[in-house]
Each structure stands twice: as structure tokens, then as C-alpha cells.
Amino acid sequence: MDTVSIADVKRSISTIVNRVAFGRERIVLTSRGKPKAALVSIEDLQRLKILETATAPPSRAERKAALAMAQAVREMTLARRGGVPFSDVAEDLRRLREERDLELAGLH
């Protein structure tokens, strides 16, 4: 990625924009040697917008809806099991690991 000072951009904006638009370059604009902004093509900007939308965290309403759905599924599953509660997964994993360790040590 090339860097160009803002002073140089002022002198040759047309050339720099063409490099970005047609040469598919990404140019970092600097001021006093420090990066301040970047010039990217419209295609790059569109990709960034798509990425931003895809990786945006869920809203509070979306989180609440997901939690409500998970609770409903849990209740349906519990009803199908005749009210028998689920086992403690953490405890099950601890027990299985303990058995595996004993087996590996030749003690079980």
C-alpha cells in the first residue's frame, strides 16, 4: 500500500484518484508523516460495507429474541423428556476427562 502526503494529494488529486479507481491501488494519506485516512476504490468501499454489515454485533432486540427462542426450545425439550432435567454438562465432561486420564495412566 502506497502512502502519499496530503500536500501531494492537493497538488495531484486527479492522478491519485485515477491510480485508486483504475489501478486498484489503496493509498494511505499522511499528514506530518502520520497516517490520517485512506483512498480506496468504490469496489473496495462496497466490500467494506458488506463486511461491516456481516460482522456487526446483534442488536439488543436480536439478542433478546435469540434468548427467548433458546428458552422456548429448552422448555419444549424438557417437556419431551417428561420433565427430566438435563445433566450437568460441565460435570459430565469432568468425569469423562477423569476416566480418560485414569485409562491413559493405566489405572482404570
N, C-alpha and C positions, 0 to 999 in steps of 0.2 A: 504494500500500500504506500503510495507516494504521499509526501507531505508538501504543502505549499503555504507560504505565509499569507496572511490576509492582505498585506500590502501588495504582494504579487497578484493576488486574485483581483484586486482593484484595477491593476494595470492590464490584465489579460483574461478577463472573465469569460469572454466568448470562447477562447481557445480551451480554457479549463473545463467549461461546461461541455464542449464537444468531446473532450477526452473522456469525460464521465458518461455522457449519453451514447456516444458511438464507439468508444474504445473500451467500454465496460470497465473503466478504472474506478477505483474508490480512492478518494483524495481526502486526507485529513488536513483541515485548515488550522494553522497555528498562529498564535499571537505571542510575540516575545518568546518564541521557542516552545510554548506550551500548547498542546492540543486543545482546541476550543470547539470544533464542530467537524462534520464530515459532509462531503458531497457524494451522493450515490445516485445511480440511475433510477428511473421510475420503476423498472423491473425489480431492482433491489428493494426499493421502498415498499412495493406491493408484497414482496416476500416477507419483509419485516412486519408488515401489518398482519399478515396471515399468521405468522409465528406468534406475534403478540396476542392475538385473539385466541390462538390454540393453547397458549400457556398461561392465560390469565387465571388467577385463582378463582374458585367458585364464589359466587355472592353469598351473602348471609341467607337469603331465601333459598338458594340452591342447596346449601349445607343443611338447612332445616328440613327441606323436602327429602333429601337423601337419608337423614336421620329418621324421619318418620317412616320412610319406606323400609329401612332396615328393622325398625321396631315392629312393623306390621309383619314382615317376613319371619322374624323371631317368634312372634305370637302365633302365627299360623303353624310354624314348625313345632312349637311346643304343644299346640292343640293336637296335631297329628301324632305326637309321641304320647298322647294320653296324659299330658301334664307332667311327664317325667322330665326333670330338669337336665340340662346339658352337663356333661362332666367338666371339671376344671381343666382346660386345655394346658395351662401352664404346669399344673401338677402332673398331667399325663406325660408331657414332654420330659419333665424332670425324672419321672420314674423310668421312662424308656431310655433316657441317656444313662441313668444309673445302671440299668440292666446291661446296656451295651458296654459300658466301661468294665463291669464285672466280667462279662463274657470275653472282652479283649484281654483282660488281665488273667484269664483262665480260672477265675474263681467261681464261675457260675455255669 
